[in-house]
Structures are given as structure tokens and as C-alpha cells.
């Protein structure tokens, strides 16, 4: 249970890097939810070097996330 709590305070930055390291990951992508469809703010930027946490995002326990190729 402690492990789950630590994940909830982790930022989306870790999800972004985890996805980006996958060999089949597109160079330009977003991570999105299915329903309701929304783009998650995962990529670190100058304005937000530390994106929001999983807890702050409002994601539920059973969410399915998709990698959207922006160049497709």
C-alpha cells in the first residue's frame, strides 16, 4: 500500500520518460485518456519543468492511457 501512495505523488514527467524510452515510441507524442478524452500534461517544459502529479490529475484507479502519435 505504501508503494501505491508514492506513485500517486509522482509526476507525469516519469510517465513521459518511461514512454519515451520505449523503442517503438514516436518522436512527437502525447499521452491521452480515452473517455473523457483529454491530453495529459506529461512533457516537461520551461514553464512547467515538474508536471502535475497523478493525484492532482484526477485519474481514477482504472484508467487506460494511450500514446498518440502527433505525426500520424
Secondary structure, DSSP 8 states (H G I E B T S, - for coil): -HHHHHHHTSBHHHHHHHHHTSTT--SSEEEEESSS--EE--S--SS-SS--BHHHHT--TT--EEEEETT-
